[in-house]
Amino acid sequence: MSKSDAEMHIEVMNRFIELANTIKDEEVGTHVISAALMSASAVYATYVAAGNEGGLHPSGVEKVVDAYRQQLEQVQAAKQAQVEQSQQQ
């Protein structure tokens, strides 16, 4: 049985987090790791949208920013739900 996109999303996300933690264990600051992950994601998002030869027009930048915003809002909502659930226990 093949994995759903959601299952693959979680697995790939966890691989990036594991890599970030490995780099952190090499005594690289978390602020550097976070900025590097964001830069890598921006480079890859540009590649996905425009290929190797192009760049994003302002409207494309806004679409990527909106996608990042949506992901960040989902993560924060999930974290808040975890906090609320742990407070109820």
Phi and psi restraints in degrees (range 20) as a CNS / XPLOR table:
assign (resid 1 and name C) (resid 2 and name N)
       (resid 2 and name CA) (resid 2 and name C) 1.0 -81.6 20.0 2
assign (resid 2 and name N) (resid 2 and name CA)
       (resid 2 and name C) (resid 3 and name N) 1.0 155.8 20.0 2
assign (resid 2 and name C) (resid 3 and name N)
       (resid 3 and name CA) (resid 3 and name C) 1.0 -81.7 20.0 2
assign (resid 3 and name N) (resid 3 and name CA)
       (resid 3 and name C) (resid 4 and name N) 1.0 147.9 20.0 2
assign (resid 3 and name C) (resid 4 and name N)
       (resid 4 and name CA) (resid 4 and name C) 1.0 -74.9 20.0 2
assign (resid 4 and name N) (resid 4 and name CA)
       (resid 4 and name C) (resid 5 and name N) 1.0 164.3 20.0 2
assign (resid 4 and name C) (resid 5 and name N)
       (resid 5 and name CA) (resid 5 and name C) 1.0 -58.8 20.0 2
assign (resid 5 and name N) (resid 5 and name CA)
       (resid 5 and name C) (resid 6 and name N) 1.0 -38.0 20.0 2
assign (resid 5 and name C) (resid 6 and name N)
       (resid 6 and name CA) (resid 6 and name C) 1.0 -64.9 20.0 2
assign (resid 6 and name N) (resid 6 and name CA)
       (resid 6 and name C) (resid 7 and name N) 1.0 -41.5 20.0 2
assign (resid 6 and name C) (resid 7 and name N)
       (resid 7 and name CA) (resid 7 and name C) 1.0 -66.1 20.0 2
assign (resid 7 and name N) (resid 7 and name CA)
       (resid 7 and name C) (resid 8 and name N) 1.0 -42.7 20.0 2
assign (resid 7 and name C) (resid 8 and name N)
       (resid 8 and name CA) (resid 8 and name C) 1.0 -65.1 20.0 2
assign (resid 8 and name N) (resid 8 and name CA)
       (resid 8 and name C) (resid 9 and name N) 1.0 -38.0 20.0 2
assign (resid 8 and name C) (resid 9 and name N)
       (resid 9 and name CA) (resid 9 and name C) 1.0 -57.2 20.0 2
assign (resid 9 and name N) (resid 9 and name CA)
       (resid 9 and name C) (resid 10 and name N) 1.0 -48.9 20.0 2
assign (resid 9 and name C) (resid 10 and name N)
       (resid 10 and name CA) (resid 10 and name C) 1.0 -63.8 20.0 2
assign (resid 10 and name N) (resid 10 and name CA)
       (resid 10 and name C) (resid 11 and name N) 1.0 -43.2 20.0 2
assign (resid 10 and name C) (resid 11 and name N)
       (resid 11 and name CA) (resid 11 and name C) 1.0 -62.3 20.0 2
assign (resid 11 and name N) (resid 11 and name CA)
       (resid 11 and name C) (resid 12 and name N) 1.0 -45.7 20.0 2
assign (resid 11 and name C) (resid 12 and name N)
       (resid 12 and name CA) (resid 12 and name C) 1.0 -66.6 20.0 2
assign (resid 12 and name N) (resid 12 and name CA)
       (resid 12 and name C) (resid 13 and name N) 1.0 -42.4 20.0 2
assign (resid 12 and name C) (resid 13 and name N)
       (resid 13 and name CA) (resid 13 and name C) 1.0 -57.2 20.0 2
assign (resid 13 and name N) (resid 13 and name CA)
       (resid 13 and name C) (resid 14 and name N) 1.0 -45.3 20.0 2
assign (resid 13 and name C) (resid 14 and name N)
       (resid 14 and name CA) (resid 14 and name C) 1.0 -64.8 20.0 2
assign (resid 14 and name N) (resid 14 and name CA)
       (resid 14 and name C) (resid 15 and name N) 1.0 -33.4 20.0 2
assign (resid 14 and name C) (resid 15 and name N)
       (resid 15 and name CA) (resid 15 and name C) 1.0 -64.7 20.0 2
assign (resid 15 and name N) (resid 15 and name CA)
       (resid 15 and name C) (resid 16 and name N) 1.0 -41.0 20.0 2
assign (resid 15 and name C) (resid 16 and name N)
       (resid 16 and name CA) (resid 16 and name C) 1.0 -64.6 20.0 2
assign (resid 16 and name N) (resid 16 and name CA)
       (resid 16 and name C) (resid 17 and name N) 1.0 -40.5 20.0 2
assign (resid 16 and name C) (resid 17 and name N)
       (resid 17 and name CA) (resid 17 and name C) 1.0 -64.6 20.0 2
assign (resid 17 and name N) (resid 17 and name CA)
       (resid 17 and name C) (resid 18 and name N) 1.0 -42.8 20.0 2
assign (resid 17 and name C) (resid 18 and name N)
       (resid 18 and name CA) (resid 18 and name C) 1.0 -59.5 20.0 2
assign (resid 18 and name N) (resid 18 and name CA)
       (resid 18 and name C) (resid 19 and name N) 1.0 -43.7 20.0 2
assign (resid 18 and name C) (resid 19 and name N)
       (resid 19 and name CA) (resid 19 and name C) 1.0 -62.6 20.0 2
assign (resid 19 and name N) (resid 19 and name CA)
       (resid 19 and name C) (resid 20 and name N) 1.0 -43.9 20.0 2
assign (resid 19 and name C) (resid 20 and name N)
       (resid 20 and name CA) (resid 20 and name C) 1.0 -60.0 20.0 2
assign (resid 20 and name N) (resid 20 and name CA)
       (resid 20 and name C) (resid 21 and name N) 1.0 -41.8 20.0 2
assign (resid 20 and name C) (resid 21 and name N)
       (resid 21 and name CA) (resid 21 and name C) 1.0 -66.8 20.0 2
assign (resid 21 and name N) (resid 21 and name CA)
       (resid 21 and name C) (resid 22 and name N) 1.0 -35.5 20.0 2
assign (resid 21 and name C) (resid 22 and name N)
       (resid 22 and name CA) (resid 22 and name C) 1.0 -63.1 20.0 2
assign (resid 22 and name N) (resid 22 and name CA)
       (resid 22 and name C) (resid 23 and name N) 1.0 -44.3 20.0 2
assign (resid 22 and name C) (resid 23 and name N)
       (resid 23 and name CA) (resid 23 and name C) 1.0 -64.7 20.0 2
assign (resid 23 and name N) (resid 23 and name CA)
       (resid 23 and name C) (resid 24 and name N) 1.0 -39.7 20.0 2
assign (resid 23 and name C) (resid 24 and name N)
       (resid 24 and name CA) (resid 24 and name C) 1.0 -59.8 20.0 2
assign (resid 24 and name N) (resid 24 and name CA)
       (resid 24 and name C) (resid 25 and name N) 1.0 -39.4 20.0 2
assign (resid 24 and name C) (resid 25 and name N)
       (resid 25 and name CA) (resid 25 and name C) 1.0 -65.9 20.0 2
assign (resid 25 and name N) (resid 25 and name CA)
       (resid 25 and name C) (resid 26 and name N) 1.0 -16.9 20.0 2
assign (resid 25 and name C) (resid 26 and name N)
       (resid 26 and name CA) (resid 26 and name C) 1.0 -86.9 20.0 2
assign (resid 26 and name N) (resid 26 and name CA)
       (resid 26 and name C) (resid 27 and name N) 1.0 12.5 20.0 2
assign (resid 26 and name C) (resid 27 and name N)
       (resid 27 and name CA) (resid 27 and name C) 1.0 68.4 20.0 2
assign (resid 27 and name N) (resid 27 and name CA)
       (resid 27 and name C) (resid 28 and name N) 1.0 34.3 20.0 2
assign (resid 27 and name C) (resid 28 and name N)
       (resid 28 and name CA) (resid 28 and name C) 1.0 -93.6 20.0 2
assign (resid 28 and name N) (resid 28 and name CA)
       (resid 28 and name C) (resid 29 and name N) 1.0 135.8 20.0 2
assign (resid 28 and name C) (resid 29 and name N)
       (resid 29 and name CA) (resid 29 and name C) 1.0 -63.5 20.0 2
assign (resid 29 and name N) (resid 29 and name CA)
       (resid 29 and name C) (resid 30 and name N) 1.0 142.8 20.0 2
assign (resid 29 and name C) (resid 30 and name N)
       (resid 30 and name CA) (resid 30 and name C) 1.0 -62.2 20.0 2
assign (resid 30 and name N) (resid 30 and name CA)
       (resid 30 and name C) (resid 31 and name N) 1.0 -30.5 20.0 2
assign (resid 30 and name C) (resid 31 and name N)
       (resid 31 and name CA) (resid 31 and name C) 1.0 -66.0 20.0 2
assign (resid 31 and name N) (resid 31 and name CA)
       (resid 31 and name C) (resid 32 and name N) 1.0 -35.4 20.0 2
assign (resid 31 and name C) (resid 32 and name N)
       (resid 32 and name CA) (resid 32 and name C) 1.0 -69.6 20.0 2
assign (resid 32 and name N) (resid 32 and name CA)
       (resid 32 and name C) (resid 33 and name N) 1.0 -44.0 20.0 2
assign (resid 32 and name C) (resid 33 and name N)
       (resid 33 and name CA) (resid 33 and name C) 1.0 -62.0 20.0 2
assign (resid 33 and name N) (resid 33 and name CA)
       (resid 33 and name C) (resid 34 and name N) 1.0 -45.8 20.0 2
assign (resid 33 and name C) (resid 34 and name N)
       (resid 34 and name CA) (resid 34 and name C) 1.0 -61.3 20.0 2
assign (resid 34 and name N) (resid 34 and name CA)
       (resid 34 and name C) (resid 35 and name N) 1.0 -45.6 20.0 2
assign (resid 34 and name C) (resid 35 and name N)
       (resid 35 and name CA) (resid 35 and name C) 1.0 -63.8 20.0 2
assign (resid 35 and name N) (resid 35 and name CA)
       (resid 35 and name C) (resid 36 and name N) 1.0 -39.4 20.0 2
assign (resid 35 and name C) (resid 36 and name N)
       (resid 36 and name CA) (resid 36 and name C) 1.0 -66.7 20.0 2
assign (resid 36 and name N) (resid 36 and name CA)
       (resid 36 and name C) (resid 37 and name N) 1.0 -40.9 20.0 2
assign (resid 36 and name C) (resid 37 and name N)
       (resid 37 and name CA) (resid 37 and name C) 1.0 -61.8 20.0 2
assign (resid 37 and name N) (resid 37 and name CA)
       (resid 37 and name C) (resid 38 and name N) 1.0 -42.5 20.0 2
assign (resid 37 and name C) (resid 38 and name N)
       (resid 38 and name CA) (resid 38 and name C) 1.0 -65.0 20.0 2
assign (resid 38 and name N) (resid 38 and name CA)
       (resid 38 and name C) (resid 39 and name N) 1.0 -40.5 20.0 2
assign (resid 38 and name C) (resid 39 and name N)
       (resid 39 and name CA) (resid 39 and name C) 1.0 -64.5 20.0 2
assign (resid 39 and name N) (resid 39 and name CA)
       (resid 39 and name C) (resid 40 and name N) 1.0 -44.5 20.0 2
assign (resid 39 and name C) (resid 40 and name N)
       (resid 40 and name CA) (resid 40 and name C) 1.0 -61.7 20.0 2
assign (resid 40 and name N) (resid 40 and name CA)
       (resid 40 and name C) (resid 41 and name N) 1.0 -41.7 20.0 2
assign (resid 40 and name C) (resid 41 and name N)
       (resid 41 and name CA) (resid 41 and name C) 1.0 -64.2 20.0 2
assign (resid 41 and name N) (resid 41 and name CA)
       (resid 41 and name C) (resid 42 and name N) 1.0 -40.2 20.0 2
assign (resid 41 and name C) (resid 42 and name N)
       (resid 42 and name CA) (resid 42 and name C) 1.0 -64.7 20.0 2
assign (resid 42 and name N) (resid 42 and name CA)
       (resid 42 and name C) (resid 43 and name N) 1.0 -41.9 20.0 2
assign (resid 42 and name C) (resid 43 and name N)
       (resid 43 and name CA) (resid 43 and name C) 1.0 -62.0 20.0 2
assign (resid 43 and name N) (resid 43 and name CA)
       (resid 43 and name C) (resid 44 and name N) 1.0 -44.7 20.0 2
assign (resid 43 and name C) (resid 44 and name N)
       (resid 44 and name CA) (resid 44 and name C) 1.0 -69.8 20.0 2
assign (resid 44 and name N) (resid 44 and name CA)
       (resid 44 and name C) (resid 45 and name N) 1.0 -39.1 20.0 2
assign (resid 44 and name C) (resid 45 and name N)
       (resid 45 and name CA) (resid 45 and name C) 1.0 -61.9 20.0 2
assign (resid 45 and name N) (resid 45 and name CA)
       (resid 45 and name C) (resid 46 and name N) 1.0 -38.2 20.0 2
assign (resid 45 and name C) (resid 46 and name N)
       (resid 46 and name CA) (resid 46 and name C) 1.0 -65.2 20.0 2
assign (resid 46 and name N) (resid 46 and name CA)
       (resid 46 and name C) (resid 47 and name N) 1.0 -42.7 20.0 2
assign (resid 46 and name C) (resid 47 and name N)
       (resid 47 and name CA) (resid 47 and name C) 1.0 -61.2 20.0 2
assign (resid 47 and name N) (resid 47 and name CA)
       (resid 47 and name C) (resid 48 and name N) 1.0 -44.9 20.0 2
assign (resid 47 and name C) (resid 48 and name N)
       (resid 48 and name CA) (resid 48 and name C) 1.0 -61.5 20.0 2
assign (resid 48 and name N) (resid 48 and name CA)
       (resid 48 and name C) (resid 49 and name N) 1.0 -41.8 20.0 2
assign (resid 48 and name C) (resid 49 and name N)
       (resid 49 and name CA) (resid 49 and name C) 1.0 -80.0 20.0 2
assign (resid 49 and name N) (resid 49 and name CA)
       (resid 49 and name C) (resid 50 and name N) 1.0 -35.6 20.0 2
assign (resid 49 and name C) (resid 50 and name N)
       (resid 50 and name CA) (resid 50 and name C) 1.0 -124.7 20.0 2
assign (resid 50 and name N) (resid 50 and name CA)
       (resid 50 and name C) (resid 51 and name N) 1.0 -4.5 20.0 2
assign (resid 50 and name C) (resid 51 and name N)
       (resid 51 and name CA) (resid 51 and name C) 1.0 78.9 20.0 2
assign (resid 51 and name N) (resid 51 and name CA)
       (resid 51 and name C) (resid 52 and name N) 1.0 -177.0 20.0 2
assign (resid 51 and name C) (resid 52 and name N)
       (resid 52 and name CA) (resid 52 and name C) 1.0 -71.6 20.0 2
assign (resid 52 and name N) (resid 52 and name CA)
       (resid 52 and name C) (resid 53 and name N) 1.0 -24.0 20.0 2
assign (resid 52 and name C) (resid 53 and name N)
       (resid 53 and name CA) (resid 53 and name C) 1.0 -98.0 20.0 2
assign (resid 53 and name N) (resid 53 and name CA)
       (resid 53 and name C) (resid 54 and name N) 1.0 -8.3 20.0 2
assign (resid 53 and name C) (resid 54 and name N)
       (resid 54 and name CA) (resid 54 and name C) 1.0 -119.7 20.0 2
assign (resid 54 and name N) (resid 54 and name CA)
       (resid 54 and name C) (resid 55 and name N) 1.0 175.6 20.0 2
assign (resid 54 and name C) (resid 55 and name N)
       (resid 55 and name CA) (resid 55 and name C) 1.0 -131.5 20.0 2
assign (resid 55 and name N) (resid 55 and name CA)
       (resid 55 and name C) (resid 56 and name N) 1.0 173.9 20.0 2
assign (resid 55 and name C) (resid 56 and name N)
       (resid 56 and name CA) (resid 56 and name C) 1.0 -88.8 20.0 2
assign (resid 56 and name N) (resid 56 and name CA)
       (resid 56 and name C) (resid 57 and name N) 1.0 139.5 20.0 2
assign (resid 56 and name C) (resid 57 and name N)
       (resid 57 and name CA) (resid 57 and name C) 1.0 -77.1 20.0 2
assign (resid 57 and name N) (resid 57 and name CA)
       (resid 57 and name C) (resid 58 and name N) 1.0 165.1 20.0 2
assign (resid 57 and name C) (resid 58 and name N)
       (resid 58 and name CA) (resid 58 and name C) 1.0 -51.3 20.0 2
assign (resid 58 and name N) (resid 58 and name CA)
       (resid 58 and name C) (resid 59 and name N) 1.0 -37.8 20.0 2
assign (resid 58 and name C) (resid 59 and name N)
       (resid 59 and name CA) (resid 59 and name C) 1.0 -66.5 20.0 2
assign (resid 59 and name N) (resid 59 and name CA)
       (resid 59 and name C) (resid 60 and name N) 1.0 -34.3 20.0 2
assign (resid 59 and name C) (resid 60 and name N)
       (resid 60 and name CA) (resid 60 and name C) 1.0 -68.5 20.0 2
assign (resid 60 and name N) (resid 60 and name CA)
       (resid 60 and name C) (resid 61 and name N) 1.0 -39.0 20.0 2
assign (resid 60 and name C) (resid 61 and name N)
       (resid 61 and name CA) (resid 61 and name C) 1.0 -60.5 20.0 2
assign (resid 61 and name N) (resid 61 and name CA)
       (resid 61 and name C) (resid 62 and name N) 1.0 -43.7 20.0 2
assign (resid 61 and name C) (resid 62 and name N)
       (resid 62 and name CA) (resid 62 and name C) 1.0 -62.1 20.0 2
assign (resid 62 and name N) (resid 62 and name CA)
       (resid 62 and name C) (resid 63 and name N) 1.0 -38.3 20.0 2
assign (resid 62 and name C) (resid 63 and name N)
       (resid 63 and name CA) (resid 63 and name C) 1.0 -63.5 20.0 2
assign (resid 63 and name N) (resid 63 and name CA)
       (resid 63 and name C) (resid 64 and name N) 1.0 -42.2 20.0 2
assign (resid 63 and name C) (resid 64 and name N)
       (resid 64 and name CA) (resid 64 and name C) 1.0 -66.4 20.0 2
assign (resid 64 and name N) (resid 64 and name CA)
       (resid 64 and name C) (resid 65 and name N) 1.0 -43.3 20.0 2
assign (resid 64 and name C) (resid 65 and name N)
       (resid 65 and name CA) (resid 65 and name C) 1.0 -59.3 20.0 2
assign (resid 65 and name N) (resid 65 and name CA)
       (resid 65 and name C) (resid 66 and name N) 1.0 -43.5 20.0 2
assign (resid 65 and name C) (resid 66 and name N)
       (resid 66 and name CA) (resid 66 and name C) 1.0 -62.5 20.0 2
assign (resid 66 and name N) (resid 66 and name CA)
       (resid 66 and name C) (resid 67 and name N) 1.0 -39.0 20.0 2
assign (resid 66 and name C) (resid 67 and name N)
       (resid 67 and name CA) (resid 67 and name C) 1.0 -65.7 20.0 2
assign (resid 67 and name N) (resid 67 and name CA)
       (resid 67 and name C) (resid 68 and name N) 1.0 -42.6 20.0 2
assign (resid 67 and name C) (resid 68 and name N)
       (resid 68 and name CA) (resid 68 and name C) 1.0 -61.5 20.0 2
assign (resid 68 and name N) (resid 68 and name CA)
       (resid 68 and name C) (resid 69 and name N) 1.0 -44.1 20.0 2
assign (resid 68 and name C) (resid 69 and name N)
       (resid 69 and name CA) (resid 69 and name C) 1.0 -59.3 20.0 2
assign (resid 69 and name N) (resid 69 and name CA)
       (resid 69 and name C) (resid 70 and name N) 1.0 -44.9 20.0 2
assign (resid 69 and name C) (resid 70 and name N)
       (resid 70 and name CA) (resid 70 and name C) 1.0 -61.9 20.0 2
assign (resid 70 and name N) (resid 70 and name CA)
       (resid 70 and name C) (resid 71 and name N) 1.0 -43.9 20.0 2
assign (resid 70 and name C) (resid 71 and name N)
       (resid 71 and name CA) (resid 71 and name C) 1.0 -63.1 20.0 2
assign (resid 71 and name N) (resid 71 and name CA)
       (resid 71 and name C) (resid 72 and name N) 1.0 -44.4 20.0 2
assign (resid 71 and name C) (resid 72 and name N)
       (resid 72 and name CA) (resid 72 and name C) 1.0 -63.0 20.0 2
assign (resid 72 and name N) (resid 72 and name CA)
       (resid 72 and name C) (resid 73 and name N) 1.0 -41.3 20.0 2
assign (resid 72 and name C) (resid 73 and name N)
       (resid 73 and name CA) (resid 73 and name C) 1.0 -64.0 20.0 2
assign (resid 73 and name N) (resid 73 and name CA)
       (resid 73 and name C) (resid 74 and name N) 1.0 -39.6 20.0 2
assign (resid 73 and name C) (resid 74 and name N)
       (resid 74 and name CA) (resid 74 and name C) 1.0 -65.0 20.0 2
assign (resid 74 and name N) (resid 74 and name CA)
       (resid 74 and name C) (resid 75 and name N) 1.0 -42.4 20.0 2
assign (resid 74 and name C) (resid 75 and name N)
       (resid 75 and name CA) (resid 75 and name C) 1.0 -62.8 20.0 2
assign (resid 75 and name N) (resid 75 and name CA)
       (resid 75 and name C) (resid 76 and name N) 1.0 -43.8 20.0 2
assign (resid 75 and name C) (resid 76 and name N)
       (resid 76 and name CA) (resid 76 and name C) 1.0 -66.9 20.0 2
assign (resid 76 and name N) (resid 76 and name CA)
       (resid 76 and name C) (resid 77 and name N) 1.0 -38.7 20.0 2
assign (resid 76 and name C) (resid 77 and name N)
       (resid 77 and name CA) (resid 77 and name C) 1.0 -63.8 20.0 2
assign (resid 77 and name N) (resid 77 and name CA)
       (resid 77 and name C) (resid 78 and name N) 1.0 -41.0 20.0 2
assign (resid 77 and name C) (resid 78 and name N)
       (resid 78 and name CA) (resid 78 and name C) 1.0 -66.1 20.0 2
assign (resid 78 and name N) (resid 78 and name CA)
       (resid 78 and name C) (resid 79 and name N) 1.0 -41.1 20.0 2
assign (resid 78 and name C) (resid 79 and name N)
       (resid 79 and name CA) (resid 79 and name C) 1.0 -64.6 20.0 2
assign (resid 79 and name N) (resid 79 and name CA)
       (resid 79 and name C) (resid 80 and name N) 1.0 -41.1 20.0 2
assign (resid 79 and name C) (resid 80 and name N)
       (resid 80 and name CA) (resid 80 and name C) 1.0 -63.8 20.0 2
assign (resid 80 and name N) (resid 80 and name CA)
       (resid 80 and name C) (resid 81 and name N) 1.0 -40.4 20.0 2
assign (resid 80 and name C) (resid 81 and name N)
       (resid 81 and name CA) (resid 81 and name C) 1.0 -63.5 20.0 2
assign (resid 81 and name N) (resid 81 and name CA)
       (resid 81 and name C) (resid 82 and name N) 1.0 -38.2 20.0 2
assign (resid 81 and name C) (resid 82 and name N)
       (resid 82 and name CA) (resid 82 and name C) 1.0 -63.4 20.0 2
assign (resid 82 and name N) (resid 82 and name CA)
       (resid 82 and name C) (resid 83 and name N) 1.0 -43.4 20.0 2
assign (resid 82 and name C) (resid 83 and name N)
       (resid 83 and name CA) (resid 83 and name C) 1.0 -61.8 20.0 2
assign (resid 83 and name N) (resid 83 and name CA)
       (resid 83 and name C) (resid 84 and name N) 1.0 -46.5 20.0 2
assign (resid 83 and name C) (resid 84 and name N)
       (resid 84 and name CA) (resid 84 and name C) 1.0 -63.8 20.0 2
assign (resid 84 and name N) (resid 84 and name CA)
       (resid 84 and name C) (resid 85 and name N) 1.0 -39.2 20.0 2
assign (resid 84 and name C) (resid 85 and name N)
       (resid 85 and name CA) (resid 85 and name C) 1.0 -67.0 20.0 2
assign (resid 85 and name N) (resid 85 and name CA)
       (resid 85 and name C) (resid 86 and name N) 1.0 -40.9 20.0 2
assign (resid 85 and name C) (resid 86 and name N)
       (resid 86 and name CA) (resid 86 and name C) 1.0 -68.9 20.0 2
assign (resid 86 and name N) (resid 86 and name CA)
       (resid 86 and name C) (resid 87 and name N) 1.0 -29.2 20.0 2
assign (resid 86 and name C) (resid 87 and name N)
       (resid 87 and name CA) (resid 87 and name C) 1.0 -72.9 20.0 2
assign (resid 87 and name N) (resid 87 and name CA)
       (resid 87 and name C) (resid 88 and name N) 1.0 -25.3 20.0 2
assign (resid 87 and name C) (resid 88 and name N)
       (resid 88 and name CA) (resid 88 and name C) 1.0 -81.3 20.0 2
assign (resid 88 and name N) (resid 88 and name CA)
       (resid 88 and name C) (resid 89 and name N) 1.0 -17.6 20.0 2
